[in-house]
Amino acid sequence: MHRELSSFDIYVIVKELQQYTGSFIEKIFQLNWNELIIRLKNPATKIRETLFIRNGELICITKKQFDVPLKPKTFTLTSRKNLINSKISNFNQLGFDRIIDLCILKKQEEYHLIIEFFSNGNIILTDSKKMILIPLINQKWAHRTIARNVEYLPPPVQINPFNLSYSDFMDLLNESKADLVRTLAVKVNLGGVYAEELCKRCQIQKNIKISELKKEDLNKIYEKFVELLKIFKDEKFNPIIIKKDGLIQNILPIDFVSYESKDVERSKSFLKSLEALIDTKIAPDKNHSKPVNEIGKLGRQLLQQQQAVKDLQVKIENKKMEGDVIYLNISVCEELLNEIRNTIKLKDKKGKLEEIKNKEIVKEFDPQDNLLTVSLPDINGISHEINLDFRKTAAENAEMAYRSSKKLRLKLEGAIESIEKTKILVKNSEKNLTTKIAKNEVTSRKFWFESYRWFISSDGNLVIGGKDAKSNEKVVKKHLKVGDRYVHADIQGAPSCVVKKRDVNDNEMEISEKTLEEACIFSACYSKAWKQFTESQAYWVYPEQVSKTPQSGEFVKKGAFIIRGTRNYRKVKLELVIGEVQIGGEIKIMGGPLESIKNRSDKYVVIVPGKTSKSEMAYSLGKLFNVDVSLIERTLPPGGSSVINFKGVKYEKGRK
C-alpha cells in the first residue's frame, strides 16, 4: 500500500497529536537522507514515545526500534542544538494544506518544525519569526524559497472545504468542465481518495460530467459532502486497516463505504496504525525525475496564477462597488469633501478638523497623510468602508474607482491568458513525461558511487571499484578509510575495490566474511581473468597495508598500489548477476555476486564467461530490462559472456 497522505489525513493526525502537547523532546536522530525520529517524553505520565517521519510520505507514532547512525548529519546537529529538552506547545495544520507545524518552546525561545507532505516534501526548522534555521532540502519555486536565513512562506492557500457555503460549493461545481470526481478532488480540494468516497456515498457515477447532473443530484452531493465533513468536525474518527490476502491495501481514519466488503481491521488510533507502513516496500517510482519536478513546479505555478485571478476578480468587484456606492451617496460625499477642502484653507482649523473626525460617516481622517475613510451604505443598506481623495470631487473619486476596475480587468485578461499558457505547458510536460517513460528515458537520481563499479553486499555494505587506472587511484585515495577493506584480484588488470564499513545511506555497519567473499568475486569478475578462466583468486587486506610509496629503485604506475603484509586469499568462481534493485526509491541496474542480488531483486540474469560479445549481451539485456544499453554496458565484465540462468524475465539472445 502506498498513497499520499491527504489534507484530511493530516487533519486527523494533527487532532491525534494534540495528546502529545506538553511532551519534551529528548532525542533526535536522522536515520538516512529522508527519515527522522524524535523521542518524546510526557512529563506527567513519564511515558516515552517515538515520532517517526518519512519526508513527504509518512508520520506516525511507533514502538519500533531503529539502528541509529553514529555520525549525525548537519540537519540533525542543528535540530539537536535548538530542540533537545524543549517542550512541544502545539501541533497545527497550516490552513487545509498537507503541512504540520510543531510549535516548540525552549526557555523563552520559540521554534517551529514544519513538515511538508506535498511535492518532494521537506522538514524545516525555523525560529519564532519563521526565519529558516535549516531545511532538510533546499528548494526554490517562483513564489517561495526554502533555504537557510530565508523567511518561511507557505505555498499558495488551498481551498478549505470546511469553509465552503452552499453557494460556494455549487459555484465550484457549476464552473467545472471536468467530471464529478476530478471536480471534487481538485476544485473542492477533497483529494482523490475522499472524492471517490463521496461519489460512492452519493451513489453517483464518478466519471459523469458536472453539466449532466440534475439539480437534485447536486443537492444530494452537497448533503453528503456536509455529512462527510461533520464526521471530521465532530472528531468521530474510526480508523480502519484494509487488507487483501493478508497485505495492507489502505489505512484510513474513518469508515469508508468503498471498502464495506473488504477485509477490514479496526484500530484505536490512525496515527499509530500508520506504523505498519514504516517497513512497507514502496513500488519504485521512475517519475522521480526532472520532468516530474517540472510538472510539479508548473502545477504550483498554476495554483498561484489561479489564486491571483480570484484575487483580481474580488478587487475588480470591490472597485466597481466603490464607484457605485459613491454615486449612490454622491451628495453626502460632496458635502463632506467641500467641508474638508474649505477647512484646510483656514488658518485656525484644529477645532474644525476634530469636528470632521467625529462625524458619523467618517471612520478615519488624517489630512497630513491625505487619508480619508468613510462608511457609506449600498443599495441594500449594508455599510462599506471606502477611501476617498478629499482633494478631488465625489464624482472624480467614483470615476477613479471605475478606472481602477477597468485597469484590473485588463490585468485579469493577462492573468487568464497566462493560466492558459501554463495549462498548455503542463499538458506538454505530461505528454513529454509519458513519452519518456514509454521509452525509459526518464532520468533518475544519480548516487555518488555510480561513478565507479559498485554493488551492495548481501549484508548491506557498499562495495566500490575502479573502472580504469584513474578511477582505481581515486577509489583508494579518496574512499579507503579506517575500518574499510581493500580487495583486488590476483591478476594484472583488475580493479582496486573498497569494501565500505557503511551502507549506501552512510550508516556504519560491520564487514562480515560473507561480504569479503562477495567482494572478492566482484573484483575477479571485473578483471582480465573473465576473458581467460572460469575461476580465479582474489585477496583482501586492511587499509594500512595499502601504500603508494615504493621501495628505493622501484616504480609504482598510476592506478597500482603496493601491498605489504599478509594477504587473505579467496578462490572464487567467475559468475556474475545483472539485475534490477531498488535504492532510495530509485530503480538501478546492479552487477554483483548472486548472493548480493537474489534477495534484493525480482528480475535478474546470471552470466559466466562465454562467446556472446559484450555489445550483443548489452543489447539483449537492455531490451530485457527496458533500459538504455549504456546502463547495461557499465555493469558487464570485460569480454564475452553467456546467460546460464534468469529470474522474473525471459532472456532471448541476439538483436531480434
N, C-alpha and C positions, 0 to 999 in steps of 0.2 A: 504494500500500500504506500502510495506517495501522492499527496496533493498539497498545494499551498495552504497555509493557514489563512482563512478568510478574515475579514473585518469582524464578523460575528464570532468567530472562534476567539479572536483577540479580546473581544468584549467580555466573553465568558472567562477567559484566562485571567484578565485583569480583576474581575469580580472575585475569583477564587484566590488570587494572590493577596487580596486585602488581609487575609488571616495571618500573613507573614509581616504585616506592618508592625514596626517596633523591633523587628529582629535585627541582630548585629551581624555584620559581615566579618567572618573570622578568617577565611582564606579565599584566594582567587587563583585558579590555575587555567592556563590555556593549553588544552590537550594537543591541539595541532593548529593548522592555519585558520580553521573555521569553527572550532568548538571550544567552549568556555564553561567552566563550572565555578559556582560561587557557593561556598559553605556558609550556611546561615545558622545562627543560634538564637532561639527565643529566650530572653532573659526571665520571663515569667514561668514558662514550663520547663526550661533547661533542655528542650528538645532541639536536636540539630537536624537540619535538612540540607539537601544539595539541590541547587537550582542549575539545571543543565540547559545550555543554549547552543544550538547549532545555527550558525549565521544564516539568516534569510529563510530558514526552514522550520526550526523547532524550538520550543521552550517547554520545559516540564520540571516537575519535582521528581527526584529519583532516589532510590536506595542503592543503586548500583555502585560498585567500587571501580575506580579508574586508576590506571598506571599514569602517574603524572610525570612530565619531563623534569629532569634535574636542572636544566638550564632554562630559566624563564625568558620569554620573548619581551621585546620593548613594550608592547601593549600591556602585558601582564605586570611588568615592573612599575609602569606609570599608574595603572589601576590600583595596585597594592599600596603604593605610596600615598595615594589620596583616599582610598576607601577602606583599608583594613581598620577594624574596630569602629567603623562608622555605623550609624543607625538608619535603617530604611524608614522614611517618614510617610511614604505613599507610593502607590502604583497607579499610573494614569494611562489611558489610551488617548492619543492625540487625535482629536476630532473623531471621525469614524474611519480612520486610516489604520493600516497594519503597522502601527508603531506603538511600542510600550516605553513609557518614561518612568524609570525608577528614580524617585526623589530621595536623596541620601543626605543625612546630616552628620557632620564630623566637627565636634566642638561648636564653633559659631559659623562654620563654613557650610555652604550647601553645594551639592554636586548633583549631576543628572547622568545616569547611564541610560542612553537612548538606544533601543533595539528596533531596527527596521526590518520588516519581513517582505518588502516588495523588491522588484528588480533583482540585483545581486545581493541584496541585504547589506547590513552594516551594524556595528556596535560602536557607539560613540560616547566618549566621556567628555562632559562639559562642566564648567564652573557654574556659579549661581546666575551669571549674566548670559548663560548659554554660549559662552566662548569655548570653542573646542580645544580640549587639552590633548586628546589623542583619539583618532578613529582607528578602527580595525583595518579599514581600507580607505585610501584617498580616492575621492570620486569628484567628477565635475560634470554638471549639466549646464544648459544655457541659463537657467534661473537660480541655480544653487551650487555651492562648492562645499565639499566635505574634506577639510584639511585642518591641520593644527593652526591655532591662533586666528581662526575664522569663526564668525558668529554662526551658530547652528540655525538654519532656516528649514522648516519642514517643507515637504513638497506641496504643490497647489492643493487647496482644500477640496476634498471629495464630498459628494452629496451624502448627507446623513439621513438615511431612511426614517429614523426616529423623529426627524423634524419636518417630515412632509405632511402637508394637509391634504385633504381630499382633492382640492383643485390643483395643488402642486403635482400630486401623483397622476391625476388624469392628464394634465398638461404634458408631463414627461412621456406618457404612453401615446397620446394623440400626436405628438411631434415626431414620433419614431416611424421610420420606414422599414425597420427590421422586423424580425419575427418576435414572438412573445418572450421566449426565454432569453434572447440576446438583449432585448429591451430591459427586462428586469435585472439581468446580470450587470449590464453596463450603465444604462441611463439611470436606473433606480439604485444602482450600486449594491446589489444583493450578492454579487459573485455567482459563479456558475453553479455550485452545489446547491445553494439556497434558492436560486432562481428556478432550478429544475424541481426542487421540492415544492415550491409554491405552485407550480403548474400542476403537479400531482395532486396537491390538496384541492385545487380548483377543478380537477378532472377536465382540464382543457389541454388539447394537444400543444406541446411546447413550440412546435415549428410553425404554428398558424401566424399569419401576418396580423399585425395590430389593426390594420384597416378592415380586416374581415371579421373582427369581433363586434358583437352587438353590445348595446348599452348595458343590458343585464349581465353580460359576460364581464364587462369592465367593472361593474359594481361588485360582482362576485369576487373578482380578483382583488379589488381593494379591501373587501370584507375579510378575505383570507389573509391578506397582507397584514392587516391590523391585528388579526388573531395571532399570527406568527410573531410579530413584534411584541405582543403582550406577554408571550412566554418569556422573552428576554427581559422585558421591563420588570416583570414580577419575579424574576430570577428562579423560575421553575425549571431549573436545569435537570436533566435526567440522562447523563452520559451513557452512550452505548458503543460497544465494540462489535463491528460486523465482521463475521468470519465466513470463510468458504473453504471447505476441506482442511480446516484447522489453521488456515492462513488468514491474517488480518486483511480485510478489504477496505475498511474505513473506521475512523473513530470520530464520533460526533457528540456535541454537547446536549442535544435534545433528541426526542423520539422523531423518527422520520417515517412517514407513510411509505416512502420509496423502498424501505427495507423491511416492511412488515413480515414478508415471507422468508426472510433470510435468517441465518443462524446468528442471533443477537445475544450478546453478553452484556449485562448491566454493570455499571461502575459508579462509585460514590463521588468520584472526582474526575472531571475532564482533564485537569492539569496533571494528575497522577497517572491517568490511563494512557496519556501520550508517551509515557516512559517506554511503552512497548515499541516505539518507533526508533529508539536510540540505536538498536542493533539491526534494524531492518535495512536490508540492502536496497538501495535506490537504483532503479534502472538507469544506467548512464545516459546522459543527455548530450548528444552531439551538437545541440544547439547552443552550448556554452561557447560562444564564438563572437567574432566581430560582427557578422550580420545580425545576430540576435541582439547584441548590445546596441547596435544601430537602431533596430526596431524598437527596443525599449526606450531609447533616447527620443525617438520620434513620437512614441506614444505619450511620453511625459510632455513633450513639446505641444502635442495636440491638446492634451488636457489643459495646459496653461493657456493656449490660444482660445479654447472654448470658454474657459473661465473669464478671459479678457473680454470676449464677446458678450457674455452675460453682464459683466460689469458695465460695459459701454451701453448696453440696452437699458440698464437701470438709470445711468447718467442721462441718457437721451430723454427718457420719460420724465425724469426729475426736472431737467431744464425746461422742457415743454410745459410741465405742470407749473413751474415758477412763473413763466410768462403768462399762462392762463390766469393764475391766481392774482398776479399783479394787476392785470387788466380788469379782473373782477372787482378788485378793491382800488381802482386807479384814483378815485377822488380822495380817499383816505390817505393813500400813499403820497399823492401830490401835495396835499395839505401839510403832511409831516415833513416832506423834503423841502418845501418852501420855508417852513418854520426853521428848519436846521440851517439852511443857507442864509436866512436873514439873521439868525442868532450869531453865526460865525463872524458876520461883519461887525457886530457890536464890540466896543472896547471892553465893557464890563459884562461879560457873558456867562460868568461862572454859575450864577443862580439859575439863569435860563437853561443852561446845559443840563443842570440837575433835574429841572422840571421835565425836560425831554426824556432823560434817562428813566424817570419814574412813570412815564406814560404806559398804560396797559399794553399797548401794541408793541412797545419797544422791549426787546429781550436783552440786547447788548448794544452799547453805543460808546465809541471812543473816536472823537474827531481827529486826534493826532495820528491814529493808525488807519484812518479812513474806514472805520469799521461801523457798520450799522446792520443789526439783525432784527428783523421784525417778525411778529406772529400774525399770519393772515389766514382767514378761513377760505376753504374752497367751496364749490357749489353745494356740497353736502354738509357744510358746516364744520368740517374737520380742519383743525389748525395746522399750519405748516410754517416752519421757521425758514425765512428767506433772507439772504444777504442782499442789501441794496447799496448802490453807489450814490451817496447823498449829493454828489456834485453834478449828477445827471437828473433829468426829469423821470417821472414814473414811467412814461411811455418809452423813453430811452432804455431804462432798466429792463422793461419787458422785451424790447427788441434785442437787447444784449443776450437775454436768456434764450430767445428763439434762434439767434445766430449761433450760439454755443451748441444748441441742439442740432443745427444743420451741420456744423463742423464735425461734431461727434458722429453724425450719420455717415459722413464721408469716410471717417476713420473706421467706422464699423464695416463699411463695404470692403475696405482694405483688409481688415481683420478676417472677415468671412472668406475673402479670396485667399488669404494665407492659409486658412484652415483647409480649403480645398486642395491647395498645393501640397500641404503636409499629408493629407489623406492619400494623394497620388504617390508621394514618396514612400509612405507606409506600405501601400499596395505593391509598389515596385520592389521594395526591400523584401517583403514577404514572398513575392514571386521569385526574386533572386535567391532567397534562402532555400525555398523549396527545390529550385533547380540545383543548387549547390549540394543539398542533402542527397538528392537523387544521384548526383554524380560523385558524391562523397568528397566534396571539395571544401567542406566546412573546416576552418582552421581551429584546432583545439588548443587548449592551454599547453604551453611547452614548459617542461620541467628542466632545471639546470643540468641534471645528469644525462639528458638526452643528447648532449653534445659529445658524449662518449658511447662506447659499448656499455651496456648495463643489463642487469636483471635483479630481481628481488628473490632472495633465497626462500626456501620453504618455511624458515623460521621468521622471515620478515626483514633480514638485513639487506641493505643496499650494497650491491657489488658493481663497481665500475671498472672499465678497462680502456686502454688506448686504442686508437684506430690506426695510428702511424707513429713515427718517431717523435714528432712534435707533441702529439697528444699523450704519448707514453710519458714524456718528460713532465707534462703538465699534471697528469694524474698523480704522479708520485710527489712532485714538489709542492703542489697546491692542496692535495686531498689526503695524503697519507699522514695520519695523526697518531698520537699516542693512544694505544688500545686497539688500533686497527690491525689488519694483517695484509702483507704483500704476497701476491700469488703470481707464479709465472710457469709456463710450460717449459719442460726441459729440452728445448729446441730453439735454434735461432729463428727469428721472425715470428715471435709470439708477443701478444700484448702484455704490458705491465698492468696487473689488476690490483685493485684495492678493495678489501672487504671492510666496509664501514661498521663501526660499533654502534651504528644508528640505523633507524628505518628511514623511509622516504619523507617522513614528517619531522625528521631530526630528533626523534625520541631515542634516548640511549637504550641499547639492548646488547646482551652478551653475544659473543660469537661462538657457536657450537661446532663440534666436529662435523656434524652433518652439513652445516653451511660451508665449512672449509672444503669438504669433499665436492660439493656442488660448484664452488669457485674454481677448483682445480679442473673439473670437467669443462667449465666455461672457458677457462684460459686455453686449454688444449684444443678445444673445438675451433676457436678463432685463430689458431696458429697454423703454420705451414704443415703441421702434422696431418691436417684434414685432407690434404692433397696426396698424402703418401701412405698413411696407415689407417687401421681401424681401431687401434689402441695407442695410447701414449702415456708419458709420465709428466706430472707437474708437481710443484712443491709450494709450500708456504713458509714464510719467515716473519719475524717481528719487525716493526718499523726501524728499530735501532740497528738491525743487521743490514739495512739497505743504505748504500753510500754512493756518492758521485765522485769521491776522492780516490784517485788511483795510487798504486804504489809507484815509487820512483822508477821512471823509464816506461811506465805503462800509459795507455791512452784509452779513454772511455768515450765512445762515439755518442752522438745525440740519440736519446731515447733508450740508452742502455745504462745499467747500474751494476755496481759491484756488490755481491752478497758475501758477507763474512759470517762464519759460524755455521752451525748445523742447519741443514735444510730438511724439512719434513715432507718426504716424497709420498705421492699417491699415484698408483697406476689406474688409469681411467679409460673407460670405453668412449669412443668418439660417437656420441649420439646427442642430437640437439632437438629441442622442441620450439616451434614457432607458433605463438598463439595470441589471442586477444585477452587482455587483462584490464581491470578497472583500477585506476589510480586517481584519487581525489575527484571522483565524478567524471573522469575522462576515460575514453577507450584508448588503449595503447597496444601496439604490436610489440611483443617482447620475445626475445630469443634467449633460451636458457636450458638447464637440465630439466629432465622430465619431472622430477620431484618438486621443482620450484614452480611449475606451471599447472600440473594436473588438478590440484585442489583450488586453483585460482581462476581457472578458465573453463568455459563450456565449449570453446572452439579452438582446436589446435591440431597441428600435424607434427609427426615425429620424423626427422630426417637423419640419414647417415651418409658418409662419403659415397658418391655414386657418379653416374655418367651424365645425368641431366645438367646442362650448363647453368651457371648462376643466373644468367639473364632469362632463360626459359623457366627456371624454377620461380624467379621473382614474378614473372608474368602470370604463371598459374596460380600462385598463392595470392597475388594482388587481386585477381578475379575472384578467388575463393573467399577472401575476407572483405571484398568490396572496398579496397583502399588503393591509393596510388602505389605504383610499382616501386617508386623510390623508397617508400616506408618499409617495404619488404627487403629490398636490397641491403638496407642498413643492418638488418638482423641476420642476414645469411653469412655463413662462413666463406672463406676463400675457396674457390674451386667448385667442382660439380657435386651433386648430391642426389639422393633418392628418397622418396617418401616410403616409409615402412609401416606407418600406422596413422590414424587420424581419429578425431572425435568431434561431433557436432557439425561436421562439414563433409562434403563428398568430393574427394580430390579427383580431378581429371587432369591428366598430364597433357602438356602442349598448348599451342595457341589456337584453340578451336573457336 
